[in-house]
Amino acid sequence: MTSKKAGEVVAKAEGAEDTIRAFGERLLKTIGDESKRSFARRCGFSDGLLSAYLKGEKAPGMRHLVMIAKAAGVSLDWLATGCDGRAAEVETKLPGLALNGMGLEAVLLPAIERFLDCLGKEREFVIELVAGGSSPVWMLARERRPLDEKGGYCFAASGCNEVEALLRLRRKIQKGISRRYLALAPDASLHMLTDTLVGYVGEGVLVIDGRALSPEILVELLERRRGEHFVFQFPPWED
């Protein structure tokens, strides 16, 4: 069950409890020897709400994450995800904004971000918030392509808040475009670079390396491996 009140994101979604509990543990380390009442006042909210965060009963929304990070002088990355424990000066941002890696620049979604693939080619992605206001928060990244052109990379990631979801999505994009599975031969035919093909199923096509392949092209690829055994598998959904 989820509810939203005064900009807070209260998470009770299945599978999110461990993430919220881990946040409470980081928050406790952040408070240190200071009293909970004093720390809550410096953050600008009630000590009752702070206790709920510490007990893992609630997950803070973007506004309260930034307020806590600013009051404690810690990295927003570390506070939200446990990564990057370096101290960082964090500016206050309005709720509804996702923040970049160090939490110093606001990114209003949907946004366009650019990444370099394994060949050094710059690829543009449109990043959208597809499920917010509850936990988990889901974000989607689609590679920008001409309207009449099929294919393009597509990635999704979730988190207990916007910061965690955005950081996971960025890591997923970078990992996904850092490797190629197909190469173009001199005769313009495709051949496999490894024994594995990774991609996703699009509308009437399979998308591998951001390239839309018709079922016929896939059959041609497999014909070259005639006589070999294979495993056709859809992996479990991962972030």
LODRENZA-867848 format. One record per residue (C-alpha): residue number from 1; residue in three letters; x, y, z. Coordinates in pm, whole numbers, plus 32768, in hexadecimal, padded with zeros to 4 digits. Layout:
! LODRENZA-867848
<dopa num="NUM" residuo="ALA" x="X" y="Y" z="Z"/>
...
END
This chain:
! LODRENZA-867848
<dopa num="1" residuo="MET" x="8000" y="8000" z="8000"/>
<dopa num="2" residuo="THR" x="8084" y="815A" z="7FAD"/>
<dopa num="3" residuo="SER" x="801C" y="82B8" z="800A"/>
<dopa num="4" residuo="LYS" x="80A5" y="8411" z="7FC3"/>
<dopa num="5" residuo="LYS" x="8090" y="8533" z="80B7"/>
<dopa num="6" residuo="ALA" x="8146" y="8681" z="80C3"/>
<dopa num="7" residuo="GLY" x="8244" y="8618" z="7FBE"/>
<dopa num="8" residuo="GLU" x="82A6" y="84D9" z="8073"/>
<dopa num="9" residuo="VAL" x="82B6" y="838B" z="7FC5"/>
<dopa num="10" residuo="VAL" x="823F" y="8279" z="80AE"/>
<dopa num="11" residuo="ALA" x="82AC" y="8125" z="8033"/>
<dopa num="12" residuo="LYS" x="8207" y="7FDF" z="808B"/>
<dopa num="13" residuo="ALA" x="8239" y="7F2C" z="7F3F"/>
<dopa num="14" residuo="GLU" x="82A5" y="7DC2" z="7F48"/>
<dopa num="15" residuo="GLY" x="841E" y="7DA1" z="7F16"/>
<dopa num="16" residuo="ALA" x="8466" y="7F05" z="7F8A"/>
<dopa num="17" residuo="GLU" x="8480" y="7EBB" z="8100"/>
<dopa num="18" residuo="ASP" x="85F2" y="7E5E" z="80F9"/>
<dopa num="19" residuo="THR" x="864B" y="7F9A" z="803B"/>
<dopa num="20" residuo="ILE" x="8586" y="8075" z="812C"/>
<dopa num="21" residuo="ARG" x="861E" y="7FC5" z="8259"/>
<dopa num="22" residuo="ALA" x="877C" y="7FFE" z="81CE"/>
<dopa num="23" residuo="PHE" x="872B" y="816F" z="81A4"/>
<dopa num="24" residuo="GLY" x="86C5" y="817D" z="8313"/>
<dopa num="25" residuo="GLU" x="8815" y="80E8" z="8378"/>
<dopa num="26" residuo="ARG" x="88D2" y="81EE" z="82AB"/>
<dopa num="27" residuo="LEU" x="87FB" y="82FE" z="8342"/>
<dopa num="28" residuo="LEU" x="8851" y="8284" z="84A1"/>
<dopa num="29" residuo="LYS" x="89C5" y="8298" z="844F"/>
<dopa num="30" residuo="THR" x="898D" y="83F6" z="83C6"/>
<dopa num="31" residuo="ILE" x="88E8" y="8470" z="8507"/>
<dopa num="32" residuo="GLY" x="89FF" y="83E6" z="85E3"/>
<dopa num="33" residuo="ASP" x="89F5" y="8463" z="874A"/>
<dopa num="34" residuo="GLU" x="8909" y="8583" z="8700"/>
<dopa num="35" residuo="SER" x="87AB" y="8563" z="8793"/>
<dopa num="36" residuo="LYS" x="8699" y="84FF" z="86A0"/>
<dopa num="37" residuo="ARG" x="85CB" y="862F" z="8701"/>
<dopa num="38" residuo="SER" x="86ED" y="871C" z="86B8"/>
<dopa num="39" residuo="PHE" x="8740" y="8678" z="856A"/>
<dopa num="40" residuo="ALA" x="85D4" y="8677" z="84FD"/>
<dopa num="41" residuo="ARG" x="85B8" y="87EB" z="854A"/>
<dopa num="42" residuo="ARG" x="86EE" y="8834" z="847B"/>
<dopa num="43" residuo="CYS" x="8654" y="876F" z="835C"/>
<dopa num="44" residuo="GLY" x="850C" y="8829" z="837B"/>
<dopa num="45" residuo="PHE" x="841A" y="8710" z="83D1"/>
<dopa num="46" residuo="SER" x="8394" y="8660" z="8507"/>
<dopa num="47" residuo="ASP" x="8458" y="856C" z="85DD"/>
<dopa num="48" residuo="GLY" x="8333" y="847B" z="85B4"/>
<dopa num="49" residuo="LEU" x="836D" y="8472" z="843D"/>
<dopa num="50" residuo="LEU" x="84E2" y="8446" z="8476"/>
<dopa num="51" residuo="SER" x="8498" y="831B" z="8558"/>
<dopa num="52" residuo="ALA" x="83C1" y="8282" z="8444"/>
<dopa num="53" residuo="TYR" x="84E5" y="82A3" z="8351"/>
<dopa num="54" residuo="LEU" x="85D3" y="8206" z="844D"/>
<dopa num="55" residuo="LYS" x="84EB" y="80DF" z="848D"/>
<dopa num="56" residuo="GLY" x="84BE" y="809D" z="8319"/>
<dopa num="57" residuo="GLU" x="834B" y="80EB" z="8328"/>
<dopa num="58" residuo="LYS" x="8362" y="81FB" z="8221"/>
<dopa num="59" residuo="ALA" x="8447" y="8262" z="8104"/>
<dopa num="60" residuo="PRO" x="848C" y="83D7" z="80D7"/>
<dopa num="61" residuo="GLY" x="842B" y="848F" z="7F9C"/>
<dopa num="62" residuo="MET" x="851D" y="8561" z="7ED2"/>
<dopa num="63" residuo="ARG" x="84E9" y="869E" z="7F9D"/>
<dopa num="64" residuo="HIS" x="8535" y="85F9" z="80EC"/>
<dopa num="65" residuo="LEU" x="8660" y="8539" z="805E"/>
<dopa num="66" residuo="VAL" x="86FE" y="8682" z="7FF6"/>
<dopa num="67" residuo="MET" x="86AA" y="8724" z="8147"/>
<dopa num="68" residuo="ILE" x="874D" y="8604" z="8206"/>
<dopa num="69" residuo="ALA" x="8884" y="8601" z="8129"/>
<dopa num="70" residuo="LYS" x="88AD" y="8779" z="814C"/>
<dopa num="71" residuo="ALA" x="8880" y="8774" z="82C7"/>
<dopa num="72" residuo="ALA" x="8979" y="8656" z="82F2"/>
<dopa num="73" residuo="GLY" x="8A74" y="86C7" z="81E9"/>
<dopa num="74" residuo="VAL" x="8A7B" y="8572" z="8140"/>
<dopa num="75" residuo="SER" x="8A66" y="8505" z="7FD6"/>
<dopa num="76" residuo="LEU" x="8906" y="84DC" z="7F51"/>
<dopa num="77" residuo="ASP" x="8980" y="83A8" z="7E91"/>
<dopa num="78" residuo="TRP" x="89F1" y="82FF" z="7FD0"/>
<dopa num="79" residuo="LEU" x="88BB" y="8361" z="8093"/>
<dopa num="80" residuo="ALA" x="87CE" y="82DB" z="7F89"/>
<dopa num="81" residuo="THR" x="888D" y="81A8" z="7F10"/>
<dopa num="82" residuo="GLY" x="89B3" y="8161" z="7FF7"/>
<dopa num="83" residuo="CYS" x="8AAC" y="81B3" z="7EE0"/>
<dopa num="84" residuo="ASP" x="8BB3" y="82C6" z="7EF1"/>
<dopa num="85" residuo="GLY" x="8BE2" y="831F" z="805F"/>
<dopa num="86" residuo="ARG" x="8C9D" y="8462" z="801C"/>
<dopa num="87" residuo="ALA" x="8C13" y="859C" z="80B9"/>
<dopa num="88" residuo="ALA" x="8B75" y="868D" z="7FC5"/>
<dopa num="89" residuo="GLU" x="8AD2" y="87E0" z="7FE2"/>
<dopa num="90" residuo="VAL" x="896D" y="87AF" z="7F6D"/>
<dopa num="91" residuo="GLU" x="8888" y="88C3" z="7EF4"/>
<dopa num="92" residuo="THR" x="8717" y="88C1" z="7F4A"/>
<dopa num="93" residuo="LYS" x="863E" y="885F" z="7E21"/>
<dopa num="94" residuo="LEU" x="84C9" y="885E" z="7DE6"/>
<dopa num="95" residuo="PRO" x="8409" y="8715" z="7E05"/>
<dopa num="96" residuo="GLY" x="83C5" y="8660" z="7CBF"/>
<dopa num="97" residuo="LEU" x="852A" y="8685" z="7C41"/>
<dopa num="98" residuo="ALA" x="8622" y="856B" z="7C0D"/>
<dopa num="99" residuo="LEU" x="878C" y="85C0" z="7C5B"/>
<dopa num="100" residuo="ASN" x="88CF" y="8564" z="7BAF"/>
<dopa num="101" residuo="GLY" x="89EB" y="848E" z="7C38"/>
<dopa num="102" residuo="MET" x="8A64" y="857B" z="7D49"/>
<dopa num="103" residuo="GLY" x="8914" y="8621" z="7D87"/>
<dopa num="104" residuo="LEU" x="898E" y="8779" z="7D1B"/>
<dopa num="105" residuo="GLU" x="88C0" y="87AC" z="7BE3"/>
<dopa num="106" residuo="ALA" x="8749" y="8786" z="7BB8"/>
<dopa num="107" residuo="VAL" x="86C5" y="86C4" z="7A8C"/>
<dopa num="108" residuo="LEU" x="855A" y="8702" z="7A34"/>
<dopa num="109" residuo="LEU" x="84C3" y="85C8" z="799F"/>
<dopa num="110" residuo="PRO" x="8493" y="856D" z="7888"/>
<dopa num="111" residuo="ALA" x="85FB" y="85C2" z="7833"/>
<dopa num="112" residuo="ILE" x="86F6" y="8579" z="771F"/>
<dopa num="113" residuo="GLU" x="8845" y="84E5" z="7785"/>
<dopa num="114" residuo="ARG" x="896C" y="8478" z="76AE"/>
<dopa num="115" residuo="PHE" x="8A4D" y="8348" z="76D5"/>
<dopa num="116" residuo="LEU" x="8B72" y="82BE" z="760C"/>
<dopa num="117" residuo="ASP" x="8B57" y="8157" z="7595"/>
<dopa num="118" residuo="CYS" x="8C75" y="805D" z="756E"/>
<dopa num="119" residuo="LEU" x="8CD2" y="80F5" z="741B"/>
<dopa num="120" residuo="GLY" x="8CDD" y="8258" z="749E"/>
<dopa num="121" residuo="LYS" x="8B93" y="82B3" z="73F9"/>
<dopa num="122" residuo="GLU" x="8AB9" y="83A7" z="74B9"/>
<dopa num="123" residuo="ARG" x="8959" y="8329" z="74F6"/>
<dopa num="124" residuo="GLU" x="883B" y="83FF" z="7577"/>
<dopa num="125" residuo="PHE" x="8737" y="8375" z="7666"/>
<dopa num="126" residuo="VAL" x="85EC" y="8403" z="76D7"/>
<dopa num="127" residuo="ILE" x="85C4" y="83B8" z="784A"/>
<dopa num="128" residuo="GLU" x="8465" y="83B4" z="78D7"/>
<dopa num="129" residuo="LEU" x="83C6" y="8372" z="7A27"/>
<dopa num="130" residuo="VAL" x="82C5" y="8263" z="79DC"/>
<dopa num="131" residuo="ALA" x="8254" y="8212" z="7B3F"/>
<dopa num="132" residuo="GLY" x="828D" y="830E" z="7C53"/>
<dopa num="133" residuo="GLY" x="81EC" y="8379" z="7D97"/>
<dopa num="134" residuo="SER" x="820E" y="821C" z="7E2A"/>
<dopa num="135" residuo="SER" x="831B" y="8118" z="7E5F"/>
<dopa num="136" residuo="PRO" x="83B4" y="8089" z="7D92"/>
<dopa num="137" residuo="VAL" x="83E2" y="81AE" z="7CA4"/>
<dopa num="138" residuo="TRP" x="8413" y="8146" z="7B37"/>
<dopa num="139" residuo="MET" x="84D4" y="8202" z="7A2B"/>
<dopa num="140" residuo="LEU" x="84F2" y="81B5" z="78B9"/>
<dopa num="141" residuo="ALA" x="8601" y="821A" z="77BF"/>
<dopa num="142" residuo="ARG" x="85C5" y="8201" z="7648"/>
<dopa num="143" residuo="GLU" x="86CC" y="8253" z="7544"/>
<dopa num="144" residuo="ARG" x="8665" y="8374" z="7463"/>
<dopa num="145" residuo="ARG" x="862A" y="8302" z="72FF"/>
<dopa num="146" residuo="PRO" x="8574" y="8394" z="71CF"/>
<dopa num="147" residuo="LEU" x="8400" y="8349" z="71E0"/>
<dopa num="148" residuo="ASP" x="8410" y="8266" z="70AE"/>
<dopa num="149" residuo="GLU" x="8537" y="819D" z="7134"/>
<dopa num="150" residuo="LYS" x="8500" y="806B" z="720D"/>
<dopa num="151" residuo="GLY" x="85EF" y="7FF1" z="7316"/>
<dopa num="152" residuo="GLY" x="86BF" y="80B4" z="740B"/>
<dopa num="153" residuo="TYR" x="872E" y="8055" z="7567"/>
<dopa num="154" residuo="CYS" x="862C" y="8049" z="767C"/>
<dopa num="155" residuo="PHE" x="866E" y="8023" z="77F1"/>
<dopa num="156" residuo="ALA" x="85A1" y="8030" z="7931"/>
<dopa num="157" residuo="ALA" x="8602" y="803C" z="7A9F"/>
<dopa num="158" residuo="SER" x="855A" y="8069" z="7BEE"/>
<dopa num="159" residuo="GLY" x="85B3" y="80EF" z="7D44"/>
<dopa num="160" residuo="CYS" x="8511" y="814D" z="7E8E"/>
<dopa num="161" residuo="ASN" x="8527" y="82BB" z="7E22"/>
<dopa num="162" residuo="GLU" x="8575" y="838D" z="7CEE"/>
<dopa num="163" residuo="VAL" x="86E8" y="83AC" z="7D3B"/>
<dopa num="164" residuo="GLU" x="8722" y="8237" z="7D5E"/>
<dopa num="165" residuo="ALA" x="8654" y="81E8" z="7C26"/>
<dopa num="166" residuo="LEU" x="8712" y="82E8" z="7B55"/>
<dopa num="167" residuo="LEU" x="8868" y="8272" z="7BCB"/>
<dopa num="168" residuo="ARG" x="880F" y="8107" z="7B83"/>
<dopa num="169" residuo="LEU" x="8788" y="8163" z="7A2C"/>
<dopa num="170" residuo="ARG" x="88C6" y="8220" z="79D0"/>
<dopa num="171" residuo="ARG" x="899F" y="80FA" z="7A38"/>
<dopa num="172" residuo="LYS" x="88C1" y="800F" z="7970"/>
<dopa num="173" residuo="ILE" x="88DA" y="80E7" z="7837"/>
<dopa num="174" residuo="GLN" x="8A55" y="80FF" z="7850"/>
<dopa num="175" residuo="LYS" x="8A79" y="7F89" z="7884"/>
<dopa num="176" residuo="GLY" x="8983" y="7F35" z="776F"/>
<dopa num="177" residuo="ILE" x="8A2A" y="8005" z="765F"/>
<dopa num="178" residuo="SER" x="8B8F" y="7FAE" z="76C3"/>
<dopa num="179" residuo="ARG" x="8B87" y="7E5F" z="760D"/>
<dopa num="180" residuo="ARG" x="8B30" y="7DED" z="74AC"/>
<dopa num="181" residuo="TYR" x="8AA2" y="7C9D" z="7449"/>
<dopa num="182" residuo="LEU" x="8A8D" y="7CC9" z="72CE"/>
<dopa num="183" residuo="ALA" x="8B77" y="7D4E" z="71C2"/>
<dopa num="184" residuo="LEU" x="8B46" y="7DAB" z="7056"/>
<dopa num="185" residuo="ALA" x="8C15" y="7CDD" z="6F60"/>
<dopa num="186" residuo="PRO" x="8CA6" y="7D71" z="6E1B"/>
<dopa num="187" residuo="ASP" x="8B84" y="7CD6" z="6D5A"/>
<dopa num="188" residuo="ALA" x="8A90" y="7D99" z="6E3C"/>
<dopa num="189" residuo="SER" x="8A21" y="7C5C" z="6EEE"/>
<dopa num="190" residuo="LEU" x="8A16" y="7C42" z="7068"/>
<dopa num="191" residuo="HIS" x="8ADD" y="7B4A" z="7134"/>
<dopa num="192" residuo="MET" x="8AEE" y="7AFE" z="72A7"/>
<dopa num="193" residuo="LEU" x="8C1A" y="7B78" z="736D"/>
<dopa num="194" residuo="THR" x="8BD5" y="7A91" z="7493"/>
<dopa num="195" residuo="ASP" x="8B0A" y="795B" z="74E3"/>
<dopa num="196" residuo="THR" x="8A07" y="7A37" z="758B"/>
<dopa num="197" residuo="LEU" x="8901" y="7B28" z="7508"/>
<dopa num="198" residuo="VAL" x="8865" y="7C23" z="75F7"/>
<dopa num="199" residuo="GLY" x="874A" y="7D0D" z="759D"/>
<dopa num="200" residuo="TYR" x="85D5" y="7D3B" z="75BA"/>
<dopa num="201" residuo="VAL" x="849A" y="7CE3" z="74FB"/>
<dopa num="202" residuo="GLY" x="8404" y="7E0B" z="7444"/>
<dopa num="203" residuo="GLU" x="82D0" y="7E2C" z="736A"/>
<dopa num="204" residuo="GLY" x="830B" y="7D2E" z="7257"/>
<dopa num="205" residuo="VAL" x="8485" y="7D3E" z="7285"/>
<dopa num="206" residuo="LEU" x="859D" y="7CD2" z="736C"/>
<dopa num="207" residuo="VAL" x="8680" y="7DED" z="73DC"/>
<dopa num="208" residuo="ILE" x="87F0" y="7D96" z="7411"/>
<dopa num="209" residuo="ASP" x="8902" y="7E9E" z="7432"/>
<dopa num="210" residuo="GLY" x="87EC" y="7F9C" z="73FC"/>
<dopa num="211" residuo="ARG" x="87B8" y="7F07" z="72A0"/>
<dopa num="212" residuo="ALA" x="865E" y="7E8C" z="7238"/>
<dopa num="213" residuo="LEU" x="8671" y="7D2E" z="71A7"/>
<dopa num="214" residuo="SER" x="8556" y="7C82" z="70F2"/>
<dopa num="215" residuo="PRO" x="8514" y="7B13" z="7148"/>
<dopa num="216" residuo="GLU" x="85A0" y="7ABC" z="6FF1"/>
<dopa num="217" residuo="ILE" x="86F1" y="7B5A" z="7040"/>
<dopa num="218" residuo="LEU" x="86FD" y="7AA2" z="718B"/>
<dopa num="219" residuo="VAL" x="86BE" y="795A" z="70D3"/>
<dopa num="220" residuo="GLU" x="87E2" y="79AB" z="6FE8"/>
<dopa num="221" residuo="LEU" x="88C4" y="79E0" z="7115"/>
<dopa num="222" residuo="LEU" x="885B" y="7897" z="71B1"/>
<dopa num="223" residuo="GLU" x="8882" y="77DA" z="7068"/>
<dopa num="224" residuo="ARG" x="89F9" y="7819" z="707D"/>
<dopa num="225" residuo="ARG" x="89FD" y="7758" z="71C5"/>
<dopa num="226" residuo="ARG" x="8944" y="762D" z="7136"/>
<dopa num="227" residuo="GLY" x="897A" y="74F0" z="71FE"/>
<dopa num="228" residuo="GLU" x="89D4" y="75A7" z="733F"/>
<dopa num="229" residuo="HIS" x="8904" y="7595" z="747B"/>
<dopa num="230" residuo="PHE" x="8874" y="76CE" z="7518"/>
<dopa num="231" residuo="VAL" x="87AC" y="7749" z="7643"/>
<dopa num="232" residuo="PHE" x="868F" y="783D" z="7606"/>
<dopa num="233" residuo="GLN" x="8656" y="78F3" z="774D"/>
<dopa num="234" residuo="PHE" x="85AE" y="7A2A" z="77D2"/>
<dopa num="235" residuo="PRO" x="8670" y="7A91" z="790A"/>
<dopa num="236" residuo="PRO" x="85BD" y="7B05" z="7A44"/>
<dopa num="237" residuo="TRP" x="857B" y="7C7A" z="7A51"/>
<dopa num="238" residuo="GLU" x="86A1" y="7D2F" z="7AED"/>
<dopa num="239" residuo="ASP" x="86F5" y="7E96" z="7B42"/>
END
